[in-house]
Amino acid sequence: MKDISVSTPVTIKIYRSILGLLDTGRNGSRLIIWAAILGWMFRFMREYHLSL
């Protein structure tokens, strides 16, 4: 859990930068990409915990 807590601010910065880039687009496309990012993140976290 220590690695996750340390990387949380970094992931938040990445999310904000991505959302900042997507702000130029429409809200619909931004929601779709945001959902894809969250889905990938949850899948990565699940596989990371299973590997432990």
mmCIF file of the N, C-alpha and C atoms, coordinates in Angstrom:
data_MODEL
# 
_entry.id   MODEL 
# 
loop_
_atom_site.group_PDB 
_atom_site.id 
_atom_site.type_symbol 
_atom_site.label_atom_id 
_atom_site.label_alt_id 
_atom_site.label_comp_id 
_atom_site.label_asym_id 
_atom_site.label_entity_id 
_atom_site.label_seq_id 
_atom_site.pdbx_PDB_ins_code 
_atom_site.Cartn_x 
_atom_site.Cartn_y 
_atom_site.Cartn_z 
_atom_site.occupancy 
_atom_site.B_iso_or_equiv 
_atom_site.pdbx_formal_charge 
_atom_site.auth_seq_id 
_atom_site.auth_comp_id 
_atom_site.auth_asym_id 
_atom_site.auth_atom_id 
_atom_site.pdbx_PDB_model_num 
ATOM 1   N N  . MET A 1 1  ? 0.826   -1.204  0.000   1.00 0.00 ? 1  MET A N  1 
ATOM 2   C CA . MET A 1 1  ? 0.000   0.000   0.000   1.00 0.00 ? 1  MET A CA 1 
ATOM 3   C C  . MET A 1 1  ? 0.864   1.261   0.000   1.00 0.00 ? 1  MET A C  1 
ATOM 4   N N  . LYS A 1 2  ? 2.106   1.145   0.492   1.00 0.00 ? 2  LYS A N  1 
ATOM 5   C CA . LYS A 1 2  ? 2.967   2.334   0.556   1.00 0.00 ? 2  LYS A CA 1 
ATOM 6   C C  . LYS A 1 2  ? 3.265   2.863   -0.851  1.00 0.00 ? 2  LYS A C  1 
ATOM 7   N N  . ASP A 1 3  ? 3.502   1.949   -1.808  1.00 0.00 ? 3  ASP A N  1 
ATOM 8   C CA . ASP A 1 3  ? 3.786   2.388   -3.174  1.00 0.00 ? 3  ASP A CA 1 
ATOM 9   C C  . ASP A 1 3  ? 2.588   3.133   -3.755  1.00 0.00 ? 3  ASP A C  1 
ATOM 10  N N  . ILE A 1 4  ? 1.388   2.632   -3.451  1.00 0.00 ? 4  ILE A N  1 
ATOM 11  C CA . ILE A 1 4  ? 0.183   3.251   -4.002  1.00 0.00 ? 4  ILE A CA 1 
ATOM 12  C C  . ILE A 1 4  ? 0.002   4.657   -3.423  1.00 0.00 ? 4  ILE A C  1 
ATOM 13  N N  . SER A 1 5  ? 0.189   4.796   -2.112  1.00 0.00 ? 5  SER A N  1 
ATOM 14  C CA . SER A 1 5  ? 0.003   6.105   -1.482  1.00 0.00 ? 5  SER A CA 1 
ATOM 15  C C  . SER A 1 5  ? 1.028   7.107   -2.007  1.00 0.00 ? 5  SER A C  1 
ATOM 16  N N  . VAL A 1 6  ? 2.230   6.636   -2.305  1.00 0.00 ? 6  VAL A N  1 
ATOM 17  C CA . VAL A 1 6  ? 3.269   7.530   -2.816  1.00 0.00 ? 6  VAL A CA 1 
ATOM 18  C C  . VAL A 1 6  ? 2.961   7.949   -4.249  1.00 0.00 ? 6  VAL A C  1 
ATOM 19  N N  . SER A 1 7  ? 2.427   7.029   -5.053  1.00 0.00 ? 7  SER A N  1 
ATOM 20  C CA . SER A 1 7  ? 2.180   7.331   -6.460  1.00 0.00 ? 7  SER A CA 1 
ATOM 21  C C  . SER A 1 7  ? 0.859   8.060   -6.677  1.00 0.00 ? 7  SER A C  1 
ATOM 22  N N  . THR A 1 8  ? 0.041   8.197   -5.626  1.00 0.00 ? 8  THR A N  1 
ATOM 23  C CA . THR A 1 8  ? -1.263  8.854   -5.799  1.00 0.00 ? 8  THR A CA 1 
ATOM 24  C C  . THR A 1 8  ? -1.137  10.290  -6.302  1.00 0.00 ? 8  THR A C  1 
ATOM 25  N N  . PRO A 1 9  ? -0.290  11.144  -5.705  1.00 0.00 ? 9  PRO A N  1 
ATOM 26  C CA . PRO A 1 9  ? -0.156  12.513  -6.222  1.00 0.00 ? 9  PRO A CA 1 
ATOM 27  C C  . PRO A 1 9  ? 0.319   12.542  -7.668  1.00 0.00 ? 9  PRO A C  1 
ATOM 28  N N  . VAL A 1 10 ? 1.171   11.609  -8.032  1.00 0.00 ? 10 VAL A N  1 
ATOM 29  C CA . VAL A 1 10 ? 1.675   11.569  -9.410  1.00 0.00 ? 10 VAL A CA 1 
ATOM 30  C C  . VAL A 1 10 ? 0.545   11.237  -10.373 1.00 0.00 ? 10 VAL A C  1 
ATOM 31  N N  . THR A 1 11 ? -0.271  10.239  -10.020 1.00 0.00 ? 11 THR A N  1 
ATOM 32  C CA . THR A 1 11 ? -1.384  9.865   -10.898 1.00 0.00 ? 11 THR A CA 1 
ATOM 33  C C  . THR A 1 11 ? -2.381  11.006  -10.993 1.00 0.00 ? 11 THR A C  1 
ATOM 34  N N  . ILE A 1 12 ? -2.586  11.741  -9.897  1.00 0.00 ? 12 ILE A N  1 
ATOM 35  C CA . ILE A 1 12 ? -3.510  12.878  -9.931  1.00 0.00 ? 12 ILE A CA 1 
ATOM 36  C C  . ILE A 1 12 ? -2.980  13.949  -10.882 1.00 0.00 ? 12 ILE A C  1 
ATOM 37  N N  . LYS A 1 13 ? -1.671  14.187  -10.860 1.00 0.00 ? 13 LYS A N  1 
ATOM 38  C CA . LYS A 1 13 ? -1.087  15.172  -11.776 1.00 0.00 ? 13 LYS A CA 1 
ATOM 39  C C  . LYS A 1 13 ? -1.262  14.717  -13.221 1.00 0.00 ? 13 LYS A C  1 
ATOM 40  N N  . ILE A 1 14 ? -1.068  13.408  -13.461 1.00 0.00 ? 14 ILE A N  1 
ATOM 41  C CA . ILE A 1 14 ? -1.234  12.881  -14.819 1.00 0.00 ? 14 ILE A CA 1 
ATOM 42  C C  . ILE A 1 14 ? -2.680  13.041  -15.259 1.00 0.00 ? 14 ILE A C  1 
ATOM 43  N N  . TYR A 1 15 ? -3.623  12.700  -14.363 1.00 0.00 ? 15 TYR A N  1 
ATOM 44  C CA . TYR A 1 15 ? -5.041  12.834  -14.700 1.00 0.00 ? 15 TYR A CA 1 
ATOM 45  C C  . TYR A 1 15 ? -5.377  14.284  -15.027 1.00 0.00 ? 15 TYR A C  1 
ATOM 46  N N  . ARG A 1 16 ? -4.867  15.225  -14.218 1.00 0.00 ? 16 ARG A N  1 
ATOM 47  C CA . ARG A 1 16 ? -5.172  16.637  -14.454 1.00 0.00 ? 16 ARG A CA 1 
ATOM 48  C C  . ARG A 1 16 ? -4.591  17.114  -15.777 1.00 0.00 ? 16 ARG A C  1 
ATOM 49  N N  . SER A 1 17 ? -3.383  16.663  -16.097 1.00 0.00 ? 17 SER A N  1 
ATOM 50  C CA . SER A 1 17 ? -2.768  17.080  -17.361 1.00 0.00 ? 17 SER A CA 1 
ATOM 51  C C  . SER A 1 17 ? -3.548  16.522  -18.540 1.00 0.00 ? 17 SER A C  1 
ATOM 52  N N  . ILE A 1 18 ? -3.992  15.252  -18.405 1.00 0.00 ? 18 ILE A N  1 
ATOM 53  C CA . ILE A 1 18 ? -4.776  14.640  -19.486 1.00 0.00 ? 18 ILE A CA 1 
ATOM 54  C C  . ILE A 1 18 ? -6.105  15.364  -19.635 1.00 0.00 ? 18 ILE A C  1 
ATOM 55  N N  . LEU A 1 19 ? -6.772  15.644  -18.517 1.00 0.00 ? 19 LEU A N  1 
ATOM 56  C CA . LEU A 1 19 ? -8.053  16.357  -18.588 1.00 0.00 ? 19 LEU A CA 1 
ATOM 57  C C  . LEU A 1 19 ? -7.846  17.754  -19.155 1.00 0.00 ? 19 LEU A C  1 
ATOM 58  N N  . GLY A 1 20 ? -6.727  18.381  -18.828 1.00 0.00 ? 20 GLY A N  1 
ATOM 59  C CA . GLY A 1 20 ? -6.451  19.708  -19.359 1.00 0.00 ? 20 GLY A CA 1 
ATOM 60  C C  . GLY A 1 20 ? -6.322  19.677  -20.876 1.00 0.00 ? 20 GLY A C  1 
ATOM 61  N N  . LEU A 1 21 ? -5.690  18.628  -21.400 1.00 0.00 ? 21 LEU A N  1 
ATOM 62  C CA . LEU A 1 21 ? -5.547  18.490  -22.847 1.00 0.00 ? 21 LEU A CA 1 
ATOM 63  C C  . LEU A 1 21 ? -6.889  18.196  -23.494 1.00 0.00 ? 21 LEU A C  1 
ATOM 64  N N  . LEU A 1 22 ? -7.719  17.406  -22.786 1.00 0.00 ? 22 LEU A N  1 
ATOM 65  C CA . LEU A 1 22 ? -9.007  17.009  -23.356 1.00 0.00 ? 22 LEU A CA 1 
ATOM 66  C C  . LEU A 1 22 ? -10.057 18.102  -23.211 1.00 0.00 ? 22 LEU A C  1 
ATOM 67  N N  . ASP A 1 23 ? -9.756  19.131  -22.402 1.00 0.00 ? 23 ASP A N  1 
ATOM 68  C CA . ASP A 1 23 ? -10.723 20.217  -22.236 1.00 0.00 ? 23 ASP A CA 1 
ATOM 69  C C  . ASP A 1 23 ? -10.977 20.931  -23.561 1.00 0.00 ? 23 ASP A C  1 
ATOM 70  N N  . THR A 1 24 ? -10.026 20.859  -24.480 1.00 0.00 ? 24 THR A N  1 
ATOM 71  C CA . THR A 1 24 ? -10.206 21.515  -25.768 1.00 0.00 ? 24 THR A CA 1 
ATOM 72  C C  . THR A 1 24 ? -11.239 20.775  -26.603 1.00 0.00 ? 24 THR A C  1 
ATOM 73  N N  . GLY A 1 25 ? -11.455 19.485  -26.290 1.00 0.00 ? 25 GLY A N  1 
ATOM 74  C CA . GLY A 1 25 ? -12.435 18.692  -27.030 1.00 0.00 ? 25 GLY A CA 1 
ATOM 75  C C  . GLY A 1 25 ? -13.816 18.807  -26.422 1.00 0.00 ? 25 GLY A C  1 
ATOM 76  N N  . ARG A 1 26 ? -14.731 17.975  -26.933 1.00 0.00 ? 26 ARG A N  1 
ATOM 77  C CA . ARG A 1 26 ? -16.093 17.991  -26.414 1.00 0.00 ? 26 ARG A CA 1 
ATOM 78  C C  . ARG A 1 26 ? -16.174 17.201  -25.118 1.00 0.00 ? 26 ARG A C  1 
ATOM 79  N N  . ASN A 1 27 ? -17.191 17.478  -24.308 1.00 0.00 ? 27 ASN A N  1 
ATOM 80  C CA . ASN A 1 27 ? -17.353 16.780  -23.037 1.00 0.00 ? 27 ASN A CA 1 
ATOM 81  C C  . ASN A 1 27 ? -17.626 15.295  -23.253 1.00 0.00 ? 27 ASN A C  1 
ATOM 82  N N  . GLY A 1 28 ? -18.338 14.949  -24.319 1.00 0.00 ? 28 GLY A N  1 
ATOM 83  C CA . GLY A 1 28 ? -18.659 13.545  -24.587 1.00 0.00 ? 28 GLY A CA 1 
ATOM 84  C C  . GLY A 1 28 ? -17.400 12.713  -24.772 1.00 0.00 ? 28 GLY A C  1 
ATOM 85  N N  . SER A 1 29 ? -16.501 13.172  -25.639 1.00 0.00 ? 29 SER A N  1 
ATOM 86  C CA . SER A 1 29 ? -15.274 12.414  -25.893 1.00 0.00 ? 29 SER A CA 1 
ATOM 87  C C  . SER A 1 29 ? -14.413 12.378  -24.640 1.00 0.00 ? 29 SER A C  1 
ATOM 88  N N  . ARG A 1 30 ? -14.444 13.455  -23.857 1.00 0.00 ? 30 ARG A N  1 
ATOM 89  C CA . ARG A 1 30 ? -13.642 13.496  -22.638 1.00 0.00 ? 30 ARG A CA 1 
ATOM 90  C C  . ARG A 1 30 ? -14.148 12.456  -21.644 1.00 0.00 ? 30 ARG A C  1 
ATOM 91  N N  . LEU A 1 31 ? -15.464 12.305  -21.536 1.00 0.00 ? 31 LEU A N  1 
ATOM 92  C CA . LEU A 1 31 ? -16.023 11.317  -20.605 1.00 0.00 ? 31 LEU A CA 1 
ATOM 93  C C  . LEU A 1 31 ? -15.648 9.910   -21.038 1.00 0.00 ? 31 LEU A C  1 
ATOM 94  N N  . ILE A 1 32 ? -15.671 9.649   -22.345 1.00 0.00 ? 32 ILE A N  1 
ATOM 95  C CA . ILE A 1 32 ? -15.337 8.310   -22.846 1.00 0.00 ? 32 ILE A CA 1 
ATOM 96  C C  . ILE A 1 32 ? -13.879 7.987   -22.534 1.00 0.00 ? 32 ILE A C  1 
ATOM 97  N N  . ILE A 1 33 ? -12.980 8.920   -22.801 1.00 0.00 ? 33 ILE A N  1 
ATOM 98  C CA . ILE A 1 33 ? -11.556 8.680   -22.539 1.00 0.00 ? 33 ILE A CA 1 
ATOM 99  C C  . ILE A 1 33 ? -11.310 8.582   -21.039 1.00 0.00 ? 33 ILE A C  1 
ATOM 100 N N  . TRP A 1 34 ? -12.011 9.397   -20.246 1.00 0.00 ? 34 TRP A N  1 
ATOM 101 C CA . TRP A 1 34 ? -11.851 9.357   -18.789 1.00 0.00 ? 34 TRP A CA 1 
ATOM 102 C C  . TRP A 1 34 ? -12.271 7.991   -18.272 1.00 0.00 ? 34 TRP A C  1 
ATOM 103 N N  . ALA A 1 35 ? -13.399 7.457   -18.804 1.00 0.00 ? 35 ALA A N  1 
ATOM 104 C CA . ALA A 1 35 ? -13.868 6.135   -18.379 1.00 0.00 ? 35 ALA A CA 1 
ATOM 105 C C  . ALA A 1 35 ? -12.853 5.069   -18.765 1.00 0.00 ? 35 ALA A C  1 
ATOM 106 N N  . ALA A 1 36 ? -12.242 5.207   -19.939 1.00 0.00 ? 36 ALA A N  1 
ATOM 107 C CA . ALA A 1 36 ? -11.246 4.224   -20.377 1.00 0.00 ? 36 ALA A CA 1 
ATOM 108 C C  . ALA A 1 36 ? -10.019 4.270   -19.469 1.00 0.00 ? 36 ALA A C  1 
ATOM 109 N N  . ILE A 1 37 ? -9.602  5.467   -19.079 1.00 0.00 ? 37 ILE A N  1 
ATOM 110 C CA . ILE A 1 37 ? -8.436  5.599   -18.195 1.00 0.00 ? 37 ILE A CA 1 
ATOM 111 C C  . ILE A 1 37 ? -8.733  4.973   -16.841 1.00 0.00 ? 37 ILE A C  1 
ATOM 112 N N  . LEU A 1 38 ? -9.926  5.238   -16.293 1.00 0.00 ? 38 LEU A N  1 
ATOM 113 C CA . LEU A 1 38 ? -10.283 4.669   -14.991 1.00 0.00 ? 38 LEU A CA 1 
ATOM 114 C C  . LEU A 1 38 ? -10.356 3.154   -15.081 1.00 0.00 ? 38 LEU A C  1 
ATOM 115 N N  . GLY A 1 39 ? -10.933 2.632   -16.170 1.00 0.00 ? 39 GLY A N  1 
ATOM 116 C CA . GLY A 1 39 ? -11.032 1.183   -16.335 1.00 0.00 ? 39 GLY A CA 1 
ATOM 117 C C  . GLY A 1 39 ? -9.655  0.548   -16.409 1.00 0.00 ? 39 GLY A C  1 
ATOM 118 N N  . TRP A 1 40 ? -8.734  1.168   -17.142 1.00 0.00 ? 40 TRP A N  1 
ATOM 119 C CA . TRP A 1 40 ? -7.372  0.630   -17.234 1.00 0.00 ? 40 TRP A CA 1 
ATOM 120 C C  . TRP A 1 40 ? -6.673  0.687   -15.885 1.00 0.00 ? 40 TRP A C  1 
ATOM 121 N N  . MET A 1 41 ? -6.910  1.766   -15.137 1.00 0.00 ? 41 MET A N  1 
ATOM 122 C CA . MET A 1 41 ? -6.256  1.922   -13.842 1.00 0.00 ? 41 MET A CA 1 
ATOM 123 C C  . MET A 1 41 ? -6.746  0.860   -12.869 1.00 0.00 ? 41 MET A C  1 
ATOM 124 N N  . PHE A 1 42 ? -8.071  0.623   -12.839 1.00 0.00 ? 42 PHE A N  1 
ATOM 125 C CA . PHE A 1 42 ? -8.608  -0.388  -11.930 1.00 0.00 ? 42 PHE A CA 1 
ATOM 126 C C  . PHE A 1 42 ? -8.088  -1.767  -12.296 1.00 0.00 ? 42 PHE A C  1 
ATOM 127 N N  . ARG A 1 43 ? -7.997  -2.063  -13.594 1.00 0.00 ? 43 ARG A N  1 
ATOM 128 C CA . ARG A 1 43 ? -7.500  -3.371  -14.023 1.00 0.00 ? 43 ARG A CA 1 
ATOM 129 C C  . ARG A 1 43 ? -6.029  -3.530  -13.634 1.00 0.00 ? 43 ARG A C  1 
ATOM 130 N N  . PHE A 1 44 ? -5.238  -2.473  -13.790 1.00 0.00 ? 44 PHE A N  1 
ATOM 131 C CA . PHE A 1 44 ? -3.825  -2.521  -13.426 1.00 0.00 ? 44 PHE A CA 1 
ATOM 132 C C  . PHE A 1 44 ? -3.666  -2.739  -11.925 1.00 0.00 ? 44 PHE A C  1 
ATOM 133 N N  . MET A 1 45 ? -4.465  -2.041  -11.115 1.00 0.00 ? 45 MET A N  1 
ATOM 134 C CA . MET A 1 45 ? -4.384  -2.182  -9.663  1.00 0.00 ? 45 MET A CA 1 
ATOM 135 C C  . MET A 1 45 ? -4.750  -3.600  -9.244  1.00 0.00 ? 45 MET A C  1 
ATOM 136 N N  . ARG A 1 46 ? -5.773  -4.182  -9.891  1.00 0.00 ? 46 ARG A N  1 
ATOM 137 C CA . ARG A 1 46 ? -6.202  -5.536  -9.553  1.00 0.00 ? 46 ARG A CA 1 
ATOM 138 C C  . ARG A 1 46 ? -5.098  -6.532  -9.886  1.00 0.00 ? 46 ARG A C  1 
ATOM 139 N N  . GLU A 1 47 ? -4.485  -6.392  -11.054 1.00 0.00 ? 47 GLU A N  1 
ATOM 140 C CA . GLU A 1 47 ? -3.407  -7.310  -11.440 1.00 0.00 ? 47 GLU A CA 1 
ATOM 141 C C  . GLU A 1 47 ? -2.194  -7.117  -10.533 1.00 0.00 ? 47 GLU A C  1 
ATOM 142 N N  . TYR A 1 48 ? -1.945  -5.883  -10.100 1.00 0.00 ? 48 TYR A N  1 
ATOM 143 C CA . TYR A 1 48 ? -0.812  -5.601  -9.215  1.00 0.00 ? 48 TYR A CA 1 
ATOM 144 C C  . TYR A 1 48 ? -1.018  -6.284  -7.869  1.00 0.00 ? 48 TYR A C  1 
ATOM 145 N N  . HIS A 1 49 ? -2.232  -6.209  -7.332  1.00 0.00 ? 49 HIS A N  1 
ATOM 146 C CA . HIS A 1 49 ? -2.517  -6.857  -6.046  1.00 0.00 ? 49 HIS A CA 1 
ATOM 147 C C  . HIS A 1 49 ? -2.454  -8.373  -6.177  1.00 0.00 ? 49 HIS A C  1 
ATOM 148 N N  . LEU A 1 50 ? -2.920  -8.904  -7.303  1.00 0.00 ? 50 LEU A N  1 
ATOM 149 C CA . LEU A 1 50 ? -2.886  -10.356 -7.497  1.00 0.00 ? 50 LEU A CA 1 
ATOM 150 C C  . LEU A 1 50 ? -1.449  -10.845 -7.614  1.00 0.00 ? 50 LEU A C  1 
ATOM 151 N N  . SER A 1 51 ? -0.576  -10.026 -8.196  1.00 0.00 ? 51 SER A N  1 
ATOM 152 C CA . SER A 1 51 ? 0.823   -10.443 -8.350  1.00 0.00 ? 51 SER A CA 1 
ATOM 153 C C  . SER A 1 51 ? 1.529   -10.497 -7.000  1.00 0.00 ? 51 SER A C  1 
ATOM 154 N N  . LEU A 1 52 ? 1.044   -9.726  -6.026  1.00 0.00 ? 52 LEU A N  1 
ATOM 155 C CA . LEU A 1 52 ? 1.650   -9.753  -4.690  1.00 0.00 ? 52 LEU A CA 1 
ATOM 156 C C  . LEU A 1 52 ? 1.262   -11.049 -4.013  1.00 0.00 ? 52 LEU A C  1 
# 
